[in-house]
């Protein structure tokens, strides 16, 4: 009986712990990365946040709108990314933009290398 109660307690604690964890929004995740990589100021974060919110909202809308059209989805998302980049260039310094681009390239390269290593 003690084992049953202990097991039930552990399961219950696990469930409560999993539900207590907050999901971080994509905007917050990217802003945290960009803030650490490009040293965004609090003022810049405040100005850039709505841009990322709109970016992810448009991306979600595109996914629904182009559910059966992969090429249309790719084109719409590409236009959305280009729009975000253009907006960011008006808010961030050239040095910050360069740091973010370098970070993204390195992240993509790490992802490729991990994918290649996993296939071997």
Buried (B, 14 or more C-beta within 10 A) or exposed (E): EEEEEEEEEEEEEEEEEEEEEEEEEBBEEBBEBBBEBBEBEEEBBEBBBEBBEBBBEBBEEBEEEBEEEEEEBEEBBEEBEEBBEEBBEEBBEEEBBEBBEEBEEEEEEEEEEEEEEEEE
